Amino acid sequence: MFQKVIVVEDIDSISLSVRHVLENVGVPTIEIVKYCDDAWTKIKAAAALGEPFQLLLTDLSFEKDYRAVELAGGEALLEVVHVQYPDLKTLVYSIEDKSFRIKKLYEVQGISGYVLKGRRSLEKLKVALQTLAADKLYYDPELQAQLRDQGFVSLDAYEILLLQQLAAGSSLDEMEQYCRDQGVKPCSKSAIEKRLYRIRDAFEAKNLTHLVGLAKDRGVV
């Protein structure tokens, strides 16, 4: 089992429950923080001292307050951890159930497991910890079929950007200008239109308005 775990959770009742599960599975050193910035500082400090954390357990969304932060959410934290400490196992514990967003966490941020908050979530959390400790990936049973669906639509960063612009109500002309201003390529109107229709077909959407709705349902935008 893990010897040193850091938890990022801003709701006290949940962090207490998580601590209880970690103690029950035999984790001796547990640090709990409420901000991703604090977690990142502690992760770097522990690594510098030669006493690194073995697991990062984090939520994705956090309530905003008076404090200005650099890492506003769990996704941003997971991204920097994946780049600088790829050997640090990461477990997400969140209410987010959008399959696209979760699949991206596995494929891009390289998470080791995902537990959906809800009924029996503490039981699943215990299983997830045991699974990760055995060097295996953990998939929440409620999401497993969706995450392993071979028909899942994979989008690159450019396509996600176009969908975000489309969802914001931008016209093709506005998207073209935005891409030119940001140095994003391809930026011609015809290239943007072709890519949007490719995405529309991949999602089996009836039109671009329907595509935006489907993208929102799946957590793409």
N, C-alpha and C positions, 0 to 999 in steps of 0.2 A: 504494500500500500504506500501511497505518497507520504513523505515525511514533512513536507513544507508546502502549504497551500495559501494562496491569497485570493480573497473573495471581494468582488466589487458589487455592492448592493446598497441602495439608499433607503430601503424600508426596513426598519428595525425588526419587526416581527418576522420578516422573511429571513433576514440575516441570522437571527437567533435560531430559526429552524434549520438553516443550512449548517450552522456551526454544530448543532446537535447531531446531524447526520454525519458530518465529518468526524466528530469525536467517536461516534458509534462504530465507524469503520476503521478506527485506529490511527487517525492523523494526529500527530503530537503537536505540530506547530501550525497554528491557523491565524492569519492576519485578515481583518475585515476593514475595508475602507468604503467610503460613500462616493468618492469621486474617481473618475478614470485617471485624472492627472496624478492623484496621490498613488494610485496603483502603479502607474508607469514609473514614478520616482522610486518607489520601493523595489520594484522589479530590477531596475538598473542598479540600485545601491546594493541589493543582495547579490547580484551577479558580480559586481566589482569586488565584493568582499570574499568571493569564492564560496558563498553559501546561497546558491540560487534557489528560487522557488521551483517546484516540480510541476505545479498545476496552477493555472489561472482560471477561476470560476467567476463568470461575469454575466450580468444582465445586459440588455442592449440599450434600453432607454432609461433615462434618469430625469427626475423632475428638476426644472431650472429654478435657481434661487438667486440670491444677491451676488454669488461668486462667479467671476469670469473664469472660464476654463478654456484650455487649448484642445483637449480631447473631449468633445461634447457627448460622446456615447460609446457604448461597448464596441461597435463596429470599428470606430477609429482606433480604439485601444488595441483591438485584435490585429488590425492592419500593421501597426508599428511593431507589435510583439512578433508577428509572423516574419517580418523583415529582419529584425535585429536578434531575436531569440527563437529561431525556428524549432529548436528542440524542446521548448517549453510547451507542455500540453495545455490545451485550452478547451474549456467546457462552458457552453452557453446555457443559462437558465432564464428563460424569458416567456412572456405570453405571446410573443410574435409567432403567428402560425402561417405566414405567407410562404409557400413552398419555394418560390423563386428566390426570395431573399435568403432563406435558410440554406438552399443549395449553393448559393453564391458564397456563403460563409465557409462551407466545406471546400469548395473549389478554389476560391481566391484567398480568403484569410486563413485557410488551412486548419480550421478548427478540428478538434478531436472528437467532439460530441455535442449533442444538443438535447436539452430536456425542456419540454413544454410545460410551463406552470399550469397547474390545475388539479383536478382530482387525482389522487395517488401520485402526485409529482415527487413527493419526498421518497417514496418507494423507488420510483424510477431513478431518482438522483443517486440513491445508494447503488443501484445496479450499474448506472453509468460510471460511477467512481471505480467500481470493481472491474468494469470492462476496460476503462482507460489504463488502469494500473497493470492490466494484463497486455498492454500494448496493442489494443484493438480499438477501432472506431465504434462509437455508440450512436445509434439512430433511435430517436423516440418512436415507440411502436405506433403512435397515432399519426406519425408523419412518414414512416418507413416506405410505404408504397409510393407516395408522391415523390420522395427524394430519389428513389431508385427507378423511377419511370423512365424507360429508354426514349419515350416520345417527348421528353421534357425539352422545351425550346431554350437553346443556349444563345445568349446575346453578347456581343462584344461591347466595349466601352463606348464606341462611336454610336452604336445602335441604341444603347440606353440613353445617351445624350439626346438623340433625335426624339425618342419617345418622351423624354422629360420636356423638351421644347414643345412638342405637339400637345402634351397634356396642359402646358401653360398657355395654350391658345395661340401659339406662334404660327404665322402663315409660312408657306414655302419660301417666300421672299425674305421674311424675317429670319428664318432658319439659315438661309444662305448667307445673309449679312452677319449673323451671329458667328457662324463657322469661320467666315473670313476674318472677322475681328479677333477671334480666339486662336487663329492659326490651325483650325481643325480641318483635316482633309479626309475624303473629298468634300469640297464645299460648293460645287455647282448645284443649281436647283434641280437639274435632271438627275444627278447622282443621288441627291437626297431623296427625291421622289421615288426613284427605283428602289432604294434601300428600304424606304417606308413600306412600299408595296410588297417587298420580299418578306418583311416582318409581318405584315398583315396576313400574307398567305401562310406563313409558319404558324401563326396563332389561329388560323382559320377564322379570321374576323370578317364580317360582312363589309365593313368600310372602316375608314380611319377613326371615326367616332367610336365605333364598336371596339376597335383595337385599343384605344385609350382606356375604355372601361375594363377590358380584359387585363391590360397591363396593370391597372390599379388593383384589380382583384388578386393578382398574383404577386403584388408587392414590388413590381418592377419600378413603378414611379409613385 
